Amino acid sequence: MSDTTEPTRPGDKPGADAPAHPTQPAPAGAGPSVAPRAAVTAGTAPAPARPVRTAAGTAPEGPRSTDRRGALLGLVTTGAAVVVGSVAANRTASATAPAVGAVAATGNTVEITVTVNGMRFVPETIDVAAGDHLIITLDNTADQVHDLVLETGATTGRVAAGASATLDAGVITGPTEGWCSIAGHRAQGMVLHITTDGTSDHAGHAGHSGHHHASGAAAVLDYQAPLPEGFEPFDAALAPAPARTTHRHTFTVTEIDGAYVGAGVTQTRWTFNGTYPGPVLRGRVGDVFEITLVNEGTMSHSIDFHAGIVPPDDVMRSINPGESLVYTFTAAHAGIWLYHCSTAPMSVHLASGMHGAVVIDPDGLAPVDREYVLIQSEIYLGPEGGDTDAGKVAAKTPDLMCFNGVAFQYALAPLEARAGERVRLWVLDAGPSLASSFHVVGLQFDTVFLEGAYTLGGPEGLGRAWGGGSQALGLQPAQGGFVEAVVPAAGRYPMVTHAFADMEKGAMAVLKATD
């Protein structure tokens, strides 16, 4: 038997094997007025609109770099070659040479082709005479979507792997900088320098080398903000594993504007099936999972299931917008397993919402009264409504921390239990970079399962002979497990990371028990 999940669309109700997802909030202003905290500036600009692309091989081009290998080798691009130097240009004389500002146009047109090697433009420096008219063809020889944006605003738009597009830079009057505007790519070195007569202005841009230019209003944190009207928290309740042994799901990649992330702030989220985190899957050891990944986003994406043991070369490859792939794996071992986008920079894709969990039950897992899933992750704010700030991701300085994609959501909309019930809490640290120390105020854990093994309780009753208990589940990024406790009485039990600075940024929830 098999179970099949299609992506949740606006207005659809989640199926039995697909959790509910956060709905988009109503316009800001719901709830009582609270004085906001200080503004948080950010540095990732939204992607520009896409112009008509020029097919590869038809654009005018000047001298080409001999290194056209382009494709990323492996999952992470590291140590990509840095090609620096001036390019000799083909110049075409024009009949007239009008003045442009203080620089006289030379009447010459320079046509240059720029390729991509890993996370570098090749060449990364173009030298022209002041007053030359520059036309750049971006030949995307990499394995994922890129673009080229100049500080003047000229842009190629998004260019798929293997495609090309042409940018008219106009008359160059002085040193000019360009970059790839996809979040995280500029920070990894995708910067193009245009110099005039050998003169560069790199120093003038040094302070921005790791960021996109911010556009729009800064994100302003308000830790007292209520949940927006109409917002639906991510469904943390975990249903039992289906009886089926084959699980078929379609994961559709979409990029959602204006998604609520907590503390009164919205951001653009990159998602699997419109949720952040993505759907929580569940099965048993030996079950087969067949996932069809469909990219309906505007850039390259991919997926990596830690629950599978497979060669990464094919199933974890990045795919362009409009493409799909099928990823099949057999669950060989029990645990709560991370999945995430593995397209570079992985840290930015994961921090932007592209992660989720696969729960594989250990044999003999005892029934409990309630089960919840809490996935801790970090939020690095760009401008209000904008993309993740890649510079903050690289510096590991999150603005917010959260369980299941939205800071403070379960503090404001508590999870439920009843006095006397045994509750199992599955916890996963999605990162991308910071650890978790999961703790429930007022409870002690009598069962702990960490990274595939019981450390307390379980079928053999570990620790019961000496009355053992546990106060926290320590997790590094990509680690997970579960804890169990019996709720003794009615009350509100805070669930937090005991790294209190992170708890205060939003990694907190409440288990509300009633009689």
Buried (B, 14 or more C-beta within 10 A) or exposed (E): EEBBBBBBEEEEEBEEBBBBBBBBBEEBEBBEEEEBBEEBEBBBBBBBEBBEBBEBEEBBBBEBBEEEBBBBEEBEBEEBEEBEEBBEBEBEEEEEBEEBEEBBBBBBBBBBBBBBBBBBBBBBBBBBBBBBBBBBBBBBBBBBBBBBBBBBEBBBBBBBBBBBBBBEBBBBBBBBBBBBBBBBBBBBBBBBBBBBEEEBBEEEBEEBBBBBEBEEEBBBBBBBBBBBEEBBBBBBEBEEBBEBBBBBBBBBBBBBEBBBBBBBBBBBBBBBBBBBBBBBBBBBBEBBBBBBBBBBBBBBBBBBBBBBEBEEEEBBBBBBBEBBBEBBBBBEEBBBBBBBBBBBBBBBBBBBBBBBBBBBBBEEBEEBEBBBBBBBBBBBBBBBBBBBBBBBBBEEEBBBBBBBBBBBBBBBBBBBBBEEBBBBBBBBBBBBBBBBBBBBBBBEBBBBBBBBEBBBBBEEEBBBEEEBBBEBBBBEBBBBBBBBBBBEEEBEBBBBBBBEEBBEBBBBBBBBBEE
